[in-house]
Amino acid sequence: MRALSGRGTTSRPFVSGFARASRRLPLLAALLLAMPMAATALAEDRFGPGIQILEPNTLVPAGDLHYAPAARPDRILATPSADPARGFQVSWRTVAGVDAPLLELVVAGDSPAVGEPRSLAARTTVFATGNGAGGQHQVTVDGLEPDTLYAFRVRGGNGWWSPWRQLRTAAAPGTALEFLYFGDTQNKNASHGSRVLLEALRHAPQARLALFAGDLVSGGDGEDDNEWGEWADITAPLAATMLVAPVAGNHEYFEEFEDTPQERRVLGLHWPHMFALPGNGAPGAERTTYWFDMHDARFVVLDGTSALDLGTAAAQAAWLDGVLRDNPRAWTVVAVHQPMYSPREGRDNALLREHVMPVLERHAVDLVLQGHDHTYGRRGGDAGTATPQFVVSVAGAKQYLLSQQARDTMAPVAEDTQLFQVLRIDGDTLRYEARTATGQLYDAFSLFGTRRGARRLVEHPQGRIAPRDCGREATLKGRTDRCWE
């Protein structure tokens, strides 16, 4: 059965978006895109058999202002500082015009009488969205004690306070760390992505960090604020107890001056408002690159879109080299949206391999966590060493097909599968597990060793399910493109 997507999935801005879709799709597809979402039977009745209209990208009915900014604070996210043992950062949103937004913080205790909290005034910016003008507030919390449980809440307008949340600061090196890694969420976050994140939380109740490898939303379809609202909703159970570390993907950008000689990538408005980041990034990509240390690991976040499309590959590689040169932590994890080795047919990020790969190999990075290609694949280092281990994964509903090269050079691989990853670093051991949306084990291995660059890789095949390929019918674009829209 052929399938037509209900709403756009490109990273374009909404300006003249429907006009672009109309001139690039056949008339029938354009008519379907303009229609409200209908049942398959209704579509077949109007347009003939074999046409299926898929569910929309968000669950928000057309014209509904469910995600309009209000006095009540929402989209509350705690993100890392450079030293999460001593502090973290918090962002939240209200309607524009809220007076004196602030954060209150206490050491968490067992009595509902929390005591006298520490009050921190927020930095506020106002920006327009499809749901109205919002006020985005950010606070840097510092001066904290390591491995200590803190409670905090944030204030909005009209007397609104958020519930108290609890967050434990990072511990000193030598303390085990459990964290989560998600590939692209991007599409149908509320309808399909939510179950993946909840299943991940069930399998990693002690997780202290959730890393998202880019393309958090689709964007560019006129529903950006609804999409960010749904992403914040599905992330809320994790964000209530742990730090969130985002990676910028190509869908966090839009294209300005499209179809003109001045066409260029521009970072979307939501990114700098949603996330308060450490501010220690690479020249030319300061808003989307950063690093931080947790327990025995140094985490470094790169911006592949800026490297590939905005000319910052060399600058990011030089910055990465400096960040890793004096790394005192035993383990190193690098996250970037676009893969060094792409498992999807027709994609090749050669510029990243030219500039970034030598730095990853020179410093014997342990893991490179990636997204972008909406499949699963793992590949080890080329030189016969265990590291780096390069992983591509996808958490969301949008799925692609693997290239033959990926099948020949990666193992395991998967199509048509939503996944999450649980990682645990404990002393001289890093254990990695990839699990499906229903919690089944798909991939597992451990890295052992005390010396960087001399780790030993041990596979854990026990309990893994069989490899998964896409068995569904082709879409209008054919089986060589997407498994499913």
N, C-alpha and C positions, 0 to 999 in steps of 0.2 A: 504494500500500500504506500502510495506517495504521501509525503507530509509537508505541510507548510507551517513555518513558525509564526506565532501570533504577533510577536513584537521584535524589533530589531535587536541584534546582538553585537553591533559594531561599536567602536569607541568614538564614533563621530558625535559632534554636538547636535542638539535637536534642531537648530536653525536649518530650515529647508530640508530636514531629514526625510519627510515623507515624499517630497519632490524627488530626492535622489533615489529613494526606493522605487518610486513609480517609474522612473525612466530606466532603471536597471533591471526590473523584474518584468516578466510577461504581464499583460493586462489582467489576466485571471488572478495571479498572485497579488497584484496591487489591490484589486478589489477585495480579496480576502483579508489583506492587511488592514484595510480601512474599516472592516466590519467589526462589531463587537465579537468577542469569543463565543462560539456557538458549539453545539454538540455535533459529533461526527455525522449523525443521521441527518441533521438539518443541513449540513454542508453538502452531503451527497444528494439530498433532495433538490437543492438549488443548483449545484454545479456538476452533478453526475457522480457515478460511483468512482471509488478509488482516491478521493480527496479527503484528507484528514486534517482538521485544524487542531493544532496542539494547544495545550494550556498556555496562558499568558506568562510573561516573565515574572511578574509580581502578582500577588493575590489581591491587590488593591483595585476595587472596581473603578472604572473610568469616572473621573470627576470627584471621587471621594477624597477628602482631606484628612484621612486618618493620621498621616504623619506630619500634619501642620505643626510648627513650633508652638509651644504653650508655656504657661508659667511654670508648669511642672518640669523639673529637670529630667532629661532623658539622654540616651546615647552615651552613657557613662563608661569611660574606658580608662584603665590604668596601664600606662606604657612604661618601658624601662628608662631609667637614667643610665648614664655611663657606668655607675656603680650602684646596682640595685640593692646592695647590702645596706646602703646608707640613704636611699631615697627612691622615689618613683615620681611619675607625672600623671596627672589626671585631667581629662577633658570631658566636658558635657555641654548639652545644648538646652537653650530655652528660647522663648520668643524674644525678639529684639526689645530693648528698653528696660530690661530688668536691672534694678538698682542693687549695687553692692553684692554681687554673687560671691560666695566664699565657700571654702572647704573647712570642715572641722575634723580633727584627728585626735585619737586617744590610743593609748596602749590597751588592747582588748582585754577585758576581764570577764568574770563569770556573773557579775551583778548587772542588772539593768540600769543601775545608777552608774553611768559611765564616768562620772567625775568631770572636772573642768577641762574641756577640750582646748587644744591649740587651734587657733583660727588663722587661716591663710586667705588673703584676698586674691581673687582671680584676675587674670588678664582677659579682656573681652574684645572680640571682633564681631562685626555684624556683616552678614552676607546674604544675598538674595537667593532663594531656591524656588523650585517649582511649586512648593507648598507655602511660600511666604517668607518674609525676612526672619532670619534666626540670629540669635546671639550665641556665639560659641565661646565657652569659657575654659581656660586652662590654668592649672596650678602646678608649680614645681614643689614637691615635698622633699625636704632634705633634712640633714641632721638626725637621722634615725639610727637605731641600733640594729646590728645584723641579726638575722634569724629570730626576729621578734614579730609577733602577731599584732597588727594594728587594725583599728576600726576607723572608718572615715565615712562621712556623708557630705553631700553638696547641697547648696541652697539655690533655689530658683526665685521666682517672683510670687507675690501675693501670699507670702508665708509658707510656700512649698519647700519641703525638704525631701531629699531622697531617703530611702531606707539606709540604715547603717550597713556597710560592707566590711568584710575582713580580708586582709591581705598580709601575708608574711614576707618580710624582707629576705633577700638572698642571704645564704649562710657563707661561712668562710670556706676556702678550698679544703677538700677532704671530706665534705659532706655530699652525700648522694643527691643527684638532681634528676627529676623526672620531668619531661616536657613533651608537648604535642606539636606535630607538624602537619599542616594541611596544604594540599595543592589548591588550584583555583576553585573558589566557590562560585563566583561569577553569575550564574544563571539560576533562576527559580530557587533563590536562597530560602525563602520561607516554606515553599511547598516540598522541596527535595533536600536542600542542604541542612535543614535543621536536624533531621534524624542522625546525620553523620556526626555532627558536633556533640549531640547528646550521647550517642553510643561511645564516642571517644572519651567523654567524661566518665562514663561508667567503667571503662577499662583503665583509666588513669586517674583515680581519685586523689592521688598525691601530687599531681602535676602542678608546677609553679610557673609555667610559661606556655603560651600558645603562639606558635609562629605560623603566619599565613603567607604563602609564597606568591602573592600577587594576583591580579584580576579578582579582586574581592567582589566587585559588581561588574555588570556589563556596560552600563553607561551609554550616553549618546542617543537615547531613544525617547527623550522627553520625560523620563521617569526617574532621573538620577536620584532625586531626594527620596522617593519611595524605595528605591533599591538600597540606598544607604540605610534607610530606616529598617528595612527587613534584615539587612546584614547585622545591624546593631542588635536587633531582637534575637536572632539566632545565636549571636555571640554572647549574649547577656549571661547565660549560665556559667560560661567559662570566665567571662570578664568580672564576675562577682567574686572570684576567688584567686585569680592569677593575673599575671602581666600578659599583655597582648603585644606581640611584635609584628608589625605589618611590613610586607615588601610591596613596593610599587610595581604594578604590571602595566602593560600597554593600555589596558582598559581603564586605568586610573588617569590616563591622558586623553585629550581630544585633539582634533586637528583644526587649527586656526587657518583662515584664508584658504580653505580647501579649493583645489582645482585652479590655483593661481601660482605664479612664480614665488610668492611669499609663503606658500603652504609650509606649516611647521607643526611639530608636536608641542602642546602646552599642557602642563600639569593641571588637572581638574581642580575646581574650587574646593571640593569637599576634603581632599587629602590633607592640606595643612590645617584645616579646622577640626577634622575628626581626630587627628593624632598629634600629640605633643611628644616630640622625639628629642634625643639627646643633644642635637646640634653640633656633632663632632664629625660631620660627613666630608665627602670628597669635594674638592673645588669644582664648581659648576653643577654639582648635584647635592648641594648641602641639605636640601629639604627631604631627600629621599634615600640618602645613604647614612649609615651610622654604625656604631659598634657598642657593645657592652659586655661586661663580665658577670657570669653567674656561677658560683661554686667553682668547679674545676674547668669551666669552659669559657672560651672567648667566642662570642657570636658577632659576625660581621654581615651587614646587609648591604648589598649592591643594588644598583638600578640599571637593569639591562636595557630598558627602553632609552634612557638617556645615553647610555654607552653606544647603542646601535644607531640611534636616530638623531642625537643631538651632539655627537662628537666628543663625548667625555670618556671614551673607553681608556685612553692612555692615562688621563688624570685619575680615573678610578683605580686603575692598576697600580699607579705609583702610590696613591693613598693607601690601598690595600697592603702593599709591600711594607709601608711604614707601620701600619697598624699591627701587622703580624711579626715584624722584625724583632720587637721587644716584648713579645707575648709571654707573660709569665705563667699562663694557665696551661695545664697538661693537654687539654683537648681544644680543637678548633672546629667551629661550624660556620660555614659561609652559606648565605641564602641569596638567591638571585632568581628573578622570574624566568627569563629565557634560558634554556638549557645549553650547557657546553656541547653536549651531544644530543641532537634533537631526535626523538623517537617517531615524530610524525613525518610522513612523506612530504618532500618538497621544501623542508625547512633546514637551514644551515646557518648557525650564528658564528660564522668564521671570525668575525671581528673580536668576539669574546675570547675565542681560543687563541687568537693572535696576541692579545694584550693581557688578558686575565689568567688564562690557563698556566702560563709559565710561573706566575706568582703563586698560584694554588699548589703547583707541584714543588716549587722551590721551598715552600714553607711546610710541605707535607700536611696540608689541610686534611682533616679526617673525613668530614662529610660536606658535600655540596648539595643543598636542598633546593629543588627547582619546581616550576610549574609550567604553564603556558601551552603545553601540547596535549592536554586532556586525555592522556593515556597513563599507563604505569610502565616504568622501565628502570632498571638499575645496571650500572656499568662501573667496573673498577678501574684503577689507574692503568695507563698504557704500559708502564715500565715493569709490569709483573709484580708490583707492590700492592699491598692491600689498600693503600690510600693514595689519593682521595677516592671515596665511594661517591659516585654521582647518581642521584635519585631524582626521578620525575614522577609526580603524582597528581591526582585530581580528586577533589572532594565534591564537586558540583555535578549538575545534571548534564551539562554539555559534554559530549564525548567525541573523540576523533578515532582514526584508525592508525595502526602502526605501519611503519615502513618495513620493507624486507630487511633493510640494513639494521634496523633496530632489533628485529627478530634474530639476526645473525650475531649481533654484538652485545646484546643486553640479556640478562636473565635474573629474575623472572620478568616477564612483560604481561600486560593485561590491556584489554579493550572493554568498553561498556561496563565499567566498574567504578563505583564511588568508593573512595578509600580515606582512611586517616592513619596516622603513624604515631606510635608511642615509643619514645626513646628514654633510656635511663643510663646515666653516667655514674659509675660507682667505682672510685679508685682507678685501677688499671683496666677497667672493663667498660665498654660502651655497647649496650644491647639495643637493637633496632627491631621494631615489629611494624609491619604494614597490615592493616586489617580492613575488611570490607565494611560496607554500611551496616551489615547485620552482625559484625563482630568476628567474622571468620578470619583466621590467620592466612595471609596471602604470601608474605615474605618475612623472613627473620634471619638475622645474623648477628654476630658479635665481633667487635674489634678488641684485641687483647694486647697489652704491652705498656710499659712505662716510658718508652722513648719515642718521641715524635718521629715519624718516618720509618719506623720499624715495627709497626703494629702487625699482628697476626689476625687474619680473617678466618672465622669459623662459621660455616653455614648451619642453620637450624631447620632442616627440612621437615622435622616431625610436626604433624598437625596441620601442615599447609594444605589448602584446598587445591584442586586441579586448576591449571591455567585457564583463563577466561578470554574468549574471543567474542567479537560481535557477531551474533547470529541473526540479527534483525534485518528486515527488508531495507533496501537502499532508499535514501531520501531523493528529492528532486535533484540534488547536486551529485548524486551517485555515490557508490560505495567507496570511491577513491578519495572522498572528502570527509564527510561526517558519518559516524555510526548512527547518530541521533541528534535531532535539533533541540 
